[in-house]
């Protein structure tokens, strides 16, 4: 039976930030705080430990901006309304990717901060 009732759906998208961008997001981001992200889609494929082929679509952050103020803060001492962050000053140090990592992930992915 079909109804015309509207339902809100939630879609979670994995995002990965490298270098200084990842450090800043990790330090200042909190649950419920809005974040504007600009980036590129990355389609990764690998074979799992069970031998099954797996794939995942995520966003590699190229630029981001905090929106509003941090959750739970008011008035004095709150962060600025928006804080643009450009490209990292230096590239992340290359590290070995974890076992089962994407076949086509970018160099230095071991230092990425997924969120």
N, C-alpha and C positions, 0 to 999 in steps of 0.2 A: 504494500500500500504506500503510495507516494503522497507526501505532504508538501506544502509550499513554505514550510517553516525554515527560516534561515538559521544555520548553525555556524558558530565560529570555530575555526580549526586552527591549531597551532602547528607550525612547521619549524623544527630546530635545524639550523644550518651550522656546521662546523666551520670555524674560521681559524687561520693560522697566521701569526705575525712573527716576523724575524727581527733579530737584532734589537736595537734601541726601542723600536715600536712595540715589540713584544714585552720588553721590560716595563715600559710606561703603562701599557694596558694591564699587565699583571699587578702593578703597584696600585693603580688608582681605580680600576674597574671593580664594581661590586654588583651583586644580584639586584636587578630592578633598575639599574642606572642605564639610561638610554645612550646608545653609541651609534654614530653614523659611520658606516664602513664603505670604502671604495676599494675594489680589488678585482682580481681575475679568478675565473673558475678554474679549478684544477681537478681533473678526472684521473684518479689513481686506480691501478689494477695490480693485484697480487694474488698469490696462491696461499691459502690458509694452511695451518698445520694439519688440517684434516684432508688436504689435497683439493679442496673446492676452490674454484676461481672466485675471487671477490672483487668488488669495485666500490668506490666511494667518490662522491662529488663534494668538494669543499671550496671555500673562498680563501685565496691567499691575499692578505691585506696589503694594499699599496698605500693607502692613506686612510686616516680616521679622524673623527672629531667627537669629543665628549659633548653631550647635549644636556642642558639643565644642570642641576647641582647634584652632588652625590646623595644617594638615598639616606634618609635619616638625619640630614643636616639642615639647619635653618639659620638665616641671619648671618651675623659676623662669623668669620672664619670659614665660610663655605667656599668651595672652589669657584672659579670664574664661570660665567654662563656657558662659554664654549672655549675649547682649547684645541686649536689645530696643531697637528704634529706632522712634520714633513718626513722625508726619507731619512733613514738612519745615517749618521755621520760616518760610520765605518761598517763594513760588512761583518756579519757574524763569523765567529771562528768556526772552521770546518770541524765536524765531529762525525763519528761513525753513526749511520742511521740505525735505529733499533731493528731487531730481527723482525721480518715480516713487513718492513716498510714498503712504501710505494715503489714501483719500478721506475717511475718517471718523476720523482720529486726533485725540487731544485737543489743545487749545491748548498751545503751548510744546513740542510733540513734538520739535522740532529740538534741544532740550537734553537729550533722553532718553539714558540709557546702557543699550543693549541688552546682555544677557549670556546 
